[in-house]
Amino acid sequence: EELNTVKRYVQMWGNATRESFEETIVVDNIFFPKAHKDGVFSASCITHGTPKNVAINGYYANQLIHDWFFQNGQYEDQYKLIETCDPLDGNEEYVIPCNVAPVCAYMPKPGNNEKEKAMKCAKRLDIEGCLESFAPRQDCFTCVMDNINELLEAGCTSNIIRVICVHAEDNGILDEFDGSTVVIRDVDLGDSNDDFEDIFDSDGGDPSDSGDSSDGSSSGAVSRVQSSGSKLILG
């Protein structure tokens, strides 16, 4: 279901982008005509920007940009290229990136099953009343021992429980806590005893030692403006 949601989002984004270009950049009948018309090169591609090996109808962005910018006119009839896709055979519900360049293909990544397992465990701990904001971890551990069967059914392990109880001790727990804010390290996802007895044998460690990371990704089309005020959009 999650994969289908992602596919529908990709399709919605692509359709919205194409419709936006068709209603703006492609239209030449405007109130204030430009001596140098706008251009657009929008491939059906999952990759942000336009890699140099991506073509539309055999034309590459760089050759068209050069021709458009210097107004050479050699490829004037190709200044506005917006790639469209036919539905995939056997999967007509989706029209997802279809450019033949491998970099453009939609390749869903496998889910992080271990992280999902930890989040499921966190939800169950919260349901059983084991997680309270800034409460001592020992209170959480005691609650665990009173609800072993339910936690085992949720796929909890002593390692994951220990990390989540320590997180609750150091942080506020919001309503409907889902565990998404808990830092789970690879070492915490290893095999452990399922009787949970060993959670009392360790102080639980400090999840904050795992460090921090950030994702500086961006999205959107790249715009290049010509000196005459005309605009070329690379989607």
N, C-alpha and C positions, 0 to 999 in steps of 0.2 A: 504494500500500500504506500509506503514512504517513497519507493522508487517511482511509482506511478505519479505521485504528487510532484516529484522533481521533474519528471518528463513533461507534465502538464505546464509547469512553471516555465521550463525552457521553451516550450511551444508558444505560450502566451507572450513571453518576452520577445521572441523572434517575430511573431505576428504584429505586435505593437510597434516594434522598431520599423518594420517594413511599411506599415500603414502610415506612420509618422513621416517617413521619407517621401512616400507617395503623395502625401498631402502638402508637403512643404518644398523640399529641395527639387523634386521632379517637376513641379508646376512652374512653367515659364510665364504664364499669363498673370503678372503681378502688377500692382499699382505703380511701382517705381522700377521699371526695367533696368537691368544692368548691362553695360556694354560687354561685360565678360560674364557669361552665365555660370551659375553654380554647378558643382559636380559632386558625385557621390560614388563611392566604390564600397558596397556593402555585401560581403560574402556571407553565406550561411555557415557560420563557423562558431564553435563554442569558445575558441580562444579570444581573449581580449586583444584588440588591435588587429592588424592585418599582417601576418607573417609574409615574407617576401616570396615564398613558394606557393602562395594561394592565388588561384586564378579564377576568373569568371568568364565563361565562354572563350577561353584561351587567352584572355588578356590579364596582365599583371598590374598591380596597383602602381608600381614605380614608373612604368612606361607611360601610363595614362596621366599620372601626376605631372610628369615632366612636360608632356604634350599640352596638358590643360594649363599649367602655370605659365608657360612661355607662349601660349596661344598659337602653337604651331599648326593646329587644325588637322593633323594627320589622322587622329582618332576621335574627331569631334563627335561622331555618332556613338561613341562608347563612353562619353563623359559621365553618364548617369547609369551605372550598373547596379542593380539590386537583385541578388540571387534569390530565387524562390525554390521551394522543394515540393515534389510530389509525395504523397503519403507512402510510407514504407510498405512493401509487399507483406501481407500477412499481419500488418500492424497499422491499419488505416486510421486508427484513432489519433496517431501522433504524426506531426510533421516537425521533425527535429533536425538539427544541422545536417546538411546533406552535401556540402562541398567535398570533393573527392580527396583533398589533401588530408593525410592522416592526422595532422595537428588539429584539424577542425572537427574530428569525429567526437560524438558524445559517448564517453566511456565511463559508465557509473563505477565508482569505487566501492569495493566491498566495505560493509559496515564494520565498525569496531565492536565486535560482539562482547569483548571483555568489558569495555566501558559501559555498554548497555546493561551487562550483567550487574555491574556495580551500581548503576542508577536504579535498576529494579530492586536491588537489595536495600538501597537508601529509602526508596518509597515505602517498602515493607516495614523497615525500622520505624519510620515516621507513623505509619498506620497503627503499629503496635504500641505507640506511645513511648518509644525508647529514646527519642531525640528531643531534647529541650535546649533552648539557647543558653550557652555558657554553663551548662550543668556538668558536674564532674563526670569524667569518662567512666568511673567505676559504677555510677548509677546506670549508665547506658549498658555496661557489661552485665550488670545484674538483671536488667530487663531482658537482655538477650537470652540469658539462661532460662528465663520464664517463658520464652516464646521460641524455643529451638525448632520445633516442628514447622511452624509457619515460616521461619527464616530459611530453613533448609529447602522448603518447597519453593521459595523465591530465588533459590540458587546462591544464597549468601555463603561466604567462607569466612573463617576467623580473621584472615588477613584483611579482607575488605571491610568487615565489621569494625575491626580495630581502627582503620583509617577514618571511617565515617564517624565513629564515636569521638575520636580526637578532634575531628572537624567541628562537631557540635559543641565540644568543650570550649573551643576557641572562637566560635562564630555564632551569629544569630541564626535561628532556624525559622524560615518563613512558613506561612501556611501552604499546604500542598507541596512540601519540599520534595524535589525530584532527584536530588543528588548531582545535578549538572555542575554545581560549583565546587564539588569536592575534587581535589587533586589526587588522581589515582596513578601511581607509578607502576612501571612494568613489574617491579619486584613485589608489589602488593597483589598482583594478579596470579602469582604462582600457586601451586598446589599447597594445601594445608589441611590439617585435621578438620573434620566436619562436626566434631562434638563440641567445638568452641571452648573447650576447657583451657586451651593455651592462651586465650585472650587476656587472662589474668596474670600471665607470666611475663608480660612486656609492657613498657610504658606507652607503646603505640607509635613512637617516633614522631617526627614532625613533618607533615606533608609539605610544608612550605620549603623544605630543602630541595625539592625537585626543580626549582628554578621557575622562570617565567618565559613566556614566548608571546609573540604578537604576530598578527597576520596583516601585512600591509597591502593586501590586494586591493585593486581598484576595478571599477567597471565603467562602461560608457564608451561612446564613440570618440575618435580623435578628430579634432577640427583643425584644418589648415586654412589660413586666410590669405588671399592674394592681395597685392597692393591696391587693386582697383576696388576692393571691398567685397569681391566675390568669395564664396566659401566652398571648400571641398571637404566632404565628410567621408571619413574612413571608418566603417563600422566593423 
